[in-house]
């Protein structure tokens, strides 16, 4: 998002956005972080890197089967994720049974969706 009002700053910001979303920067980001590049043209630049580092290739090979990221409707999405995370934590640490955890997640989620 470019919020600058000054035309020169807008121009510079746009140049940066084009660079950072372009294949060269996306390839560098993928090599450094292991994240999947968001620019498909980066794949050609990454071919030698992926050959030497096959574990990094995994994310990139999943692009064709990736689906949309689900978000809860309304304004409580973050609160829902946090509430669910907290219950899952209790279940994982043996402080709550999976059955009780499921009931608690369902109740908290329904309450926050109202």
N, CA, C and O of each residue as an XYZ file, in Angstrom:
456
protein
N       0.849     -1.155      0.000
C       0.000      0.000      0.000
C       0.902      1.228      0.000
O       1.826      1.328      0.807
N       0.639      2.127     -0.877
C       1.401      3.368     -0.948
C       0.523      4.485     -0.410
O      -0.540      4.774     -0.959
N       0.975      5.108      0.665
C       0.194      6.160      1.313
C       0.773      7.548      1.103
O       0.182      8.541      1.528
N       1.920      7.623      0.454
C       2.571      8.919      0.262
C       1.696      9.848     -0.569
O       1.030      9.413     -1.508
N       1.705     11.095     -0.227
C       0.962     12.117     -0.978
C       1.870     12.828     -1.978
O       1.422     13.269     -3.036
N       3.139     12.931     -1.631
C       4.112     13.603     -2.490
C       4.346     12.773     -3.755
O       4.675     11.591     -3.653
N       4.185     13.364     -4.945
C       4.335     12.608     -6.195
C       5.698     11.922     -6.339
O       5.773     10.809     -6.860
N       6.759     12.561     -5.889
C       8.089     11.949     -5.995
C       8.199     10.727     -5.079
O       8.765      9.706     -5.467
N       7.659     10.836     -3.870
C       7.669      9.695     -2.951
C       6.779      8.577     -3.479
O       7.107      7.401     -3.318
N       5.662      8.923     -4.104
C       4.799      7.910     -4.701
C       5.545      7.155     -5.800
O       5.470      5.930     -5.892
N       6.262      7.906     -6.625
C       7.024      7.298     -7.722
C       8.084      6.345     -7.172
O       8.230      5.226     -7.665
N       8.821      6.784     -6.152
C       9.851      5.943     -5.556
C       9.245      4.710     -4.883
O       9.785      3.609     -4.989
N       8.137      4.901     -4.202
C       7.468      3.778     -3.543
C       6.989      2.766     -4.582
O       7.113      1.558     -4.380
N       6.445      3.257     -5.685
C       5.975      2.359     -6.739
C       7.138      1.564     -7.335
O       6.997      0.374     -7.617
N       8.277      2.216     -7.527
C       9.456      1.515     -8.043
C       9.889      0.411     -7.075
O      10.272     -0.679     -7.499
N       9.826      0.701     -5.777
C      10.175     -0.310     -4.786
C       9.189     -1.476     -4.822
O       9.604     -2.634     -4.783
N       7.897     -1.184     -4.896
C       6.886     -2.244     -4.940
C       7.111     -3.125     -6.165
O       7.037     -4.350     -6.071
N       7.383     -2.512     -7.305
C       7.647     -3.298     -8.517
C       8.884     -4.172     -8.348
O       8.900     -5.322     -8.787
N       9.932     -3.621     -7.705
C      11.146     -4.404     -7.493
C      10.891     -5.579     -6.546
O      11.228     -6.719     -6.865
N      10.303     -5.304     -5.399
C      10.159     -6.341     -4.369
C       9.199     -7.452     -4.790
O       9.291     -8.568     -4.279
N       8.289     -7.167     -5.703
C       7.378     -8.198     -6.201
C       7.874     -8.824     -7.502
O       7.253     -9.749     -8.026
N       8.976     -8.327     -8.015
C       9.545     -8.843     -9.258
C      10.307    -10.142     -9.055
O      10.557    -10.548     -7.920
N      10.677    -10.797    -10.153
C      11.314    -12.110    -10.051
C      12.662    -12.110     -9.320
O      12.943    -13.040     -8.564
N      13.493    -11.097     -9.526
C      14.811    -11.093     -8.888
C      14.690    -11.011     -7.363
O      15.309    -11.797     -6.646
N      13.898    -10.067     -6.874
C      13.734     -9.930     -5.419
C      13.020    -11.145     -4.841
O      13.379    -11.611     -3.760
N      12.023    -11.661     -5.538
C      11.308    -12.832     -5.039
C      12.234    -14.042     -4.952
O      12.128    -14.848     -4.027
N      13.144    -14.166     -5.922
C      14.114    -15.263     -5.866
C      15.025    -15.102     -4.651
O      15.305    -16.078     -3.956
N      15.483    -13.900     -4.394
C      16.341    -13.662     -3.222
C      15.606    -13.974     -1.927
O      16.166    -14.581     -1.013
N      14.352    -13.555     -1.857
C      13.553    -13.809     -0.656
C      13.364    -15.312     -0.456
O      13.490    -15.808      0.663
N      13.064    -16.032     -1.525
C      12.863    -17.483     -1.436
C      14.148    -18.182     -0.983
O      14.098    -19.091     -0.154
N      15.285    -17.768     -1.517
C      16.556    -18.374     -1.120
C      16.879    -18.104      0.349
O      17.434    -18.959      1.039
N      16.531    -16.932      0.809
C      16.866    -16.530      2.171
C      15.916    -17.125      3.210
O      16.345    -17.525      4.293
N      14.633    -17.184      2.880
C      13.628    -17.568      3.878
C      13.040    -18.952      3.680
O      12.560    -19.559      4.637
N      13.067    -19.460      2.459
C      12.394    -20.711      2.165
C      10.934    -20.530      1.795
O      10.248    -21.496      1.464
N      10.455    -19.287      1.851
C       9.067    -19.026      1.465
C       8.900    -19.200     -0.033
O       9.850    -19.061     -0.803
N       7.672    -19.506     -0.431
C       7.358    -19.641     -1.837
C       7.366    -18.260     -2.481
O       6.746    -17.338     -1.951
N       8.054    -18.093     -3.612
C       8.010    -16.791     -4.278
C       6.607    -16.507     -4.795
O       5.900    -17.417     -5.229
N       6.209    -15.246     -4.748
C       4.880    -14.879     -5.225
C       4.889    -14.508     -6.700
O       3.834    -14.257     -7.283
N       6.048    -14.471     -7.296
C       6.174    -14.162     -8.715
C       6.596    -15.443     -9.436
O       7.666    -15.988     -9.164
N       5.755    -15.923    -10.356
C       6.030    -17.184    -11.044
C       7.310    -17.136    -11.874
O       7.934    -18.171    -12.110
N       7.704    -15.945    -12.319
C       8.923    -15.829    -13.122
C      10.176    -16.090    -12.289
O      11.252    -16.320    -12.843
N      10.046    -16.055    -10.976
C      11.193    -16.332    -10.107
C      11.610    -17.797    -10.200
O      12.757    -18.124     -9.895
N      10.720    -18.672    -10.606
C      11.023    -20.106    -10.666
C      12.222    -20.387    -11.563
O      13.072    -21.209    -11.218
N      12.301    -19.721    -12.699
C      13.435    -19.935    -13.602
C      14.741    -19.501    -12.948
O      15.770    -20.154    -13.121
N      14.704    -18.419    -12.209
C      15.907    -17.945    -11.522
C      16.308    -18.869    -10.376
O      17.481    -18.958    -10.015
N      15.320    -19.550     -9.812
C      15.572    -20.416     -8.662
C      15.942    -21.845     -9.026
O      16.313    -22.623     -8.147
N      15.850    -22.207    -10.292
C      16.105    -23.596    -10.694
C      17.451    -24.121    -10.190
O      17.487    -25.213     -9.623
N      18.564    -23.391    -10.369
C      19.836    -23.908     -9.847
C      19.844    -24.022     -8.316
O      20.392    -24.976     -7.765
N      19.247    -23.064     -7.649
C      19.181    -23.091     -6.186
C      18.368    -24.292     -5.715
O      18.778    -24.996     -4.792
N      17.215    -24.531     -6.346
C      16.378    -25.662     -5.965
C      17.070    -26.996     -6.247
O      16.867    -27.966     -5.516
N      17.877    -27.050     -7.290
C      18.615    -28.288     -7.578
C      19.600    -28.602     -6.460
O      19.784    -29.761     -6.086
N      20.226    -27.563     -5.935
C      21.195    -27.743     -4.852
C      20.539    -27.850     -3.481
O      21.134    -28.390     -2.548
N      19.333    -27.345     -3.355
C      18.612    -27.307     -2.080
C      17.184    -27.808     -2.271
O      16.246    -27.013     -2.220
N      17.003    -29.106     -2.488
C      15.663    -29.615     -2.832
C      14.598    -29.371     -1.771
O      13.418    -29.291     -2.111
N      14.965    -29.252     -0.510
C      13.951    -28.992      0.523
C      13.298    -27.634      0.347
O      12.143    -27.453      0.734
N      14.005    -26.684     -0.223
C      13.438    -25.357     -0.463
C      12.407    -25.394     -1.594
O      11.527    -24.536     -1.660
N      12.511    -26.367     -2.467
C      11.620    -26.467     -3.621
C      10.204    -26.866     -3.219
O       9.257    -26.588     -3.955
N      10.042    -27.507     -2.075
C       8.755    -28.058     -1.667
C       7.637    -27.024     -1.717
O       6.589    -27.281     -2.308
N       7.841    -25.869     -1.112
C       6.782    -24.846     -1.093
C       6.411    -24.420     -2.503
O       5.231    -24.257     -2.816
N       7.402    -24.242     -3.345
C       7.133    -23.781     -4.712
C       6.345    -24.804     -5.517
O       5.563    -24.431     -6.391
N       6.540    -26.086     -5.233
C       5.812    -27.109     -5.993
C       4.367    -27.227     -5.548
O       3.571    -27.896     -6.208
N       4.014    -26.593     -4.445
C       2.653    -26.661     -3.931
C       1.748    -25.558     -4.486
O       0.540    -25.583     -4.248
N       2.296    -24.609     -5.207
C       1.525    -23.448     -5.682
C       0.294    -23.854     -6.483
O      -0.768    -23.250     -6.334
N       0.425    -24.852     -7.316
C      -0.687    -25.233     -8.192
C      -1.843    -25.884     -7.437
O      -2.967    -25.914     -7.938
N      -1.581    -26.403     -6.244
C      -2.654    -27.052     -5.487
C      -3.086    -26.224     -4.276
O      -3.945    -26.642     -3.500
N      -2.485    -25.061     -4.127
C      -2.837    -24.201     -2.985
C      -4.244    -23.648     -3.166
O      -4.689    -23.405     -4.288
N      -4.925    -23.457     -2.067
C      -6.280    -22.909     -2.094
C      -6.318    -21.561     -1.392
O      -5.306    -21.099     -0.866
N      -7.452    -20.950     -1.387
C      -7.563    -19.653     -0.718
C      -7.414    -19.811      0.790
O      -7.740    -20.857      1.351
N      -6.926    -18.780      1.427
C      -6.778    -18.768      2.881
C      -8.132    -18.453      3.489
O      -8.741    -17.433      3.166
N      -8.601    -19.322      4.362
C      -9.921    -19.134      4.963
C      -9.842    -18.107      6.084
O      -8.895    -18.102      6.871
N     -10.821    -17.259      6.146
C     -10.939    -16.308      7.259
C     -12.377    -16.365      7.766
O     -13.318    -16.539      6.991
N     -12.528    -16.217      9.066
C     -13.869    -16.205      9.636
C     -14.573    -14.906      9.259
O     -13.931    -13.858      9.189
N     -15.866    -14.957      9.018
C     -16.602    -13.729      8.694
C     -16.701    -12.812      9.911
O     -16.621    -13.267     11.052
N     -16.870    -11.555      9.661
C     -17.022    -10.594     10.751
C     -15.687    -10.051     11.216
O     -14.656    -10.260     10.576
N     -15.720     -9.357     12.326
C     -14.524     -8.659     12.800
C     -13.788     -9.395     13.919
O     -12.826     -8.857     14.467
N     -14.208    -10.597     14.267
C     -13.582    -11.315     15.374
C     -12.644    -12.431     14.934
O     -12.320    -13.311     15.733
N     -12.208    -12.413     13.697
C     -11.360    -13.490     13.189
C     -10.123    -13.739     14.027
O      -9.819    -14.887     14.353
N      -9.413    -12.698     14.376
C      -8.195    -12.855     15.166
C      -8.522    -13.424     16.542
O      -7.811    -14.297     17.041
N      -9.588    -12.934     17.150
C      -9.973    -13.435     18.466
C     -10.357    -14.916     18.401
O     -10.064    -15.677     19.323
N     -11.005    -15.316     17.323
C     -11.379    -16.726     17.157
C     -10.129    -17.595     17.068
O     -10.026    -18.613     17.752
N      -9.179    -17.192     16.226
C      -7.935    -17.967     16.090
C      -7.214    -18.068     17.432
O      -6.709    -19.132     17.788
N      -7.166    -16.968     18.174
C      -6.481    -16.991     19.477
C      -7.191    -17.909     20.471
O      -6.546    -18.671     21.190
N      -8.503    -17.833     20.507
C      -9.263    -18.693     21.424
C      -9.040    -20.159     21.071
O      -8.851    -20.990     21.959
N      -9.061    -20.476     19.799
C      -8.839    -21.856     19.371
C      -7.421    -22.304     19.711
O      -7.210    -23.420     20.186
N      -6.466    -21.439     19.466
C      -5.071    -21.770     19.779
C      -4.912    -22.084     21.265
O      -4.223    -23.036     21.633
N      -5.545    -21.289     22.110
C      -5.425    -21.508     23.550
C      -6.012    -22.852     23.972
O      -5.447    -23.538     24.823
N      -7.136    -23.225     23.384
C      -7.744    -24.517     23.707
C      -6.860    -25.652     23.200
O      -6.641    -26.635     23.909
N      -6.360    -25.522     21.994
C      -5.476    -26.557     21.435
C      -4.247    -26.731     22.324
O      -3.792    -27.853     22.545
N      -3.718    -25.636     22.828
C      -2.576    -25.699     23.734
C      -2.909    -26.515     24.982
O      -2.105    -27.337     25.423
N      -4.083    -26.290     25.543
C      -4.499    -27.041     26.729
C      -4.611    -28.535     26.434
O      -4.217    -29.371     27.246
N      -5.151    -28.855     25.264
C      -5.292    -30.263     24.875
C      -3.904    -30.886     24.679
O      -3.652    -31.997     25.145
N      -3.020    -30.183     24.002
C      -1.688    -30.724     23.742
C      -0.896    -30.952     25.028
O      -0.073    -31.865     25.096
N      -1.137    -30.139     26.031
C      -0.418    -30.291     27.290
C      -1.132    -31.226     28.266
O      -0.699    -31.387     29.407
N      -2.223    -31.840     27.817
C      -2.931    -32.808     28.645
C      -3.776    -32.194     29.747
O      -4.190    -32.890     30.674
N      -4.035    -30.894     29.654
C      -4.833    -30.224     30.684
C      -6.319    -30.219     30.340
O      -7.149    -29.788     31.140
N      -6.640    -30.696     29.156
C      -8.022    -30.747     28.696
C      -8.122    -31.930     27.739
O      -7.240    -32.128     26.904
N      -9.181    -32.710     27.854
C      -9.333    -33.860     26.949
C      -9.669    -33.361     25.549
O     -10.225    -32.273     25.400
N      -9.340    -34.138     24.528
C      -9.699    -33.731     23.170
C     -11.204    -33.501     23.010
O     -11.620    -32.579     22.308
N     -12.013    -34.330     23.656
C     -13.473    -34.180     23.552
C     -13.935    -32.862     24.174
O     -14.761    -32.154     23.599
N     -13.396    -32.539     25.354
C     -13.756    -31.275     25.995
C     -13.186    -30.088     25.223
O     -13.802    -29.024     25.151
N     -12.009    -30.286     24.652
C     -11.407    -29.226     23.843
C     -12.251    -28.904     22.623
O     -12.439    -27.737     22.280
N     -12.762    -29.941     21.968
C     -13.621    -29.737     20.803
C     -14.879    -28.978     21.185
O     -15.293    -28.055     20.483
N     -15.491    -29.371     22.307
C     -16.698    -28.669     22.770
C     -16.389    -27.203     23.064
O     -17.153    -26.310     22.697
N     -15.250    -26.966     23.735
C     -14.886    -25.594     24.098
C     -14.596    -24.749     22.853
O     -15.014    -23.594     22.773
N     -13.886    -25.322     21.892
C     -13.607    -24.591     20.646
C     -14.908    -24.258     19.932
O     -15.091    -23.132     19.469
N     -15.810    -25.226     19.839
C     -17.080    -24.997     19.148
C     -17.883    -23.888     19.825
O     -18.446    -23.022     19.156
N     -17.929    -23.921     21.146
C     -18.690    -22.907     21.890
C     -18.073    -21.513     21.734
O     -18.768    -20.542     21.437
N     -16.742    -21.436     21.941
C     -16.077    -20.134     21.844
C     -16.177    -19.556     20.435
O     -16.402    -18.359     20.257
N     -16.008    -20.419     19.442
C     -16.100    -19.960     18.053
C     -17.503    -19.456     17.751
O     -17.663    -18.380     17.175
N     -18.519    -20.222     18.132
C     -19.918    -19.803     17.891
C     -20.220    -18.483     18.588
O     -20.878    -17.609     18.022
N     -19.734    -18.343     19.829
C     -19.985    -17.093     20.568
C     -19.344    -15.890     19.865
O     -19.938    -14.816     19.781
N     -18.137    -16.091     19.370
C     -17.427    -14.975     18.725
C     -17.953    -14.670     17.318
O     -17.706    -13.589     16.783
N     -18.671    -15.612     16.727
C     -19.259    -15.369     15.411
C     -20.584    -14.632     15.479
O     -21.098    -14.190     14.451
N     -21.148    -14.491     16.680
C     -22.450    -13.813     16.832
C     -22.322    -12.330     16.593
O     -23.312    -11.603     16.678
